[in-house]
């Protein structure tokens, strides 16, 4: 299953989705425009860590968004690399999703903290 998730086709789909959505940088300050070059340079290491289950996402950047009533809403912005993370596409394989994949995704999600 993970081999399908990190396949070239799925990886390119995830990359295009992040580039299309744009968005702000995370704690690493890397803009979306640099993601493609970063992935070309670092894909083998990222893929290995995803396949071995050792991938750990970066902390998220905390941003406070003003509310109309005067309060603020706290928003966590992940790094561009973490937004690219191709396992975010695993619902497209929902008929094949194994419980251990869901556990990995949950573990990744719960490790993110605002800085």
N, C-alpha and C positions, 0 to 999 in steps of 0.2 A: 504494500500500500504506500509506504513512504517513498518508494522508488517512483511510483506514479505521481505523487505529490511534487517531488523535486525534478520531474521530467522537464525536458527542454520546453515542450509545449505549455505546460502549466506555469513554468518559470517565466516565460515570455508574456503570458497572459497576466500574471501578477505584476510584472514590471510595467506593462502598458497601463494597467489599472491605476497604479500609484502615480505614474507620470500624468495621466489624464486628470486625476483628482487633485494634483498639485498639493497644496497645503503648506503649512509652516514646518520649520525644522524642529528637531527634538533637542535633547541635551548635547548631542554631538555637533550641533550647528551646521550639519551638512544639508544643503538645499536639494530639493527633488531633482534639479537639473544635473546634479553630480551623481545620481544613483546609478545610471547605466554604466558609466565608466567604473564606478566603485564595484559594481557587481561583476563586470568583466575581470577586474583585477583580483577580487576576493571570493568568487563563486565557489571554487573548489574547497576552500576552508569552510565556508558557510554550509555547503552541501554535506560535507563530511560530518559537521557537528549536528546537522539536522538528522542525518541517517543514523548517527550513533546515539542520539538522544541527549547530547551534551550541550545543545544550543541554549544559551541564556540571554534573554533580551535585555537591552539597556533600560535604565530607569526612564520614566517619562518626565517631560518638562511640565511643570505646573504653570498654568495661566489662569488668571481670574477674569471672568467675563462679567461686566456689570449687568445687573438685572434692572428692569424698568422700575421696580419698587424700591430701588436703592441698595439692595444686597448684591452679592456677587455669587457667581456659579464657578466652582473650581473645575477646570478641564485639564486632563493629562494628555499631552501630545507626545506620542511615541517617536522614536527616531525614524527616519525615512527607511532605513534598512529593516527595522521591525515592522513597518507598514508593508514592506515588500514581502515579508516572510510568506513563502508560498503555501504553508499549511493553512493560511487563512482561506484558501480555496477548497479545503477538504469537504465542505458541504456539497460540492459538485460531485463528490463520490459517495453521497450519503447511503446508497444501498450497500456499499462495501466498507463503511466506516467501522472500525473495530473499537472496542472500549478502550484499548491502550492508547489509541490515537487521541481520543477525547480526553483521556487523563493527561497526556503530554500537553495538549492545548490548554487545559485548565491550569496545569502547573505553570506554564509560561505566563498565562494571564494573571495569576495571583502573585507572581514575582515582581510585577511592574509596580513601582512606587513613584510618587511625585517627588521631585527634588526642587 
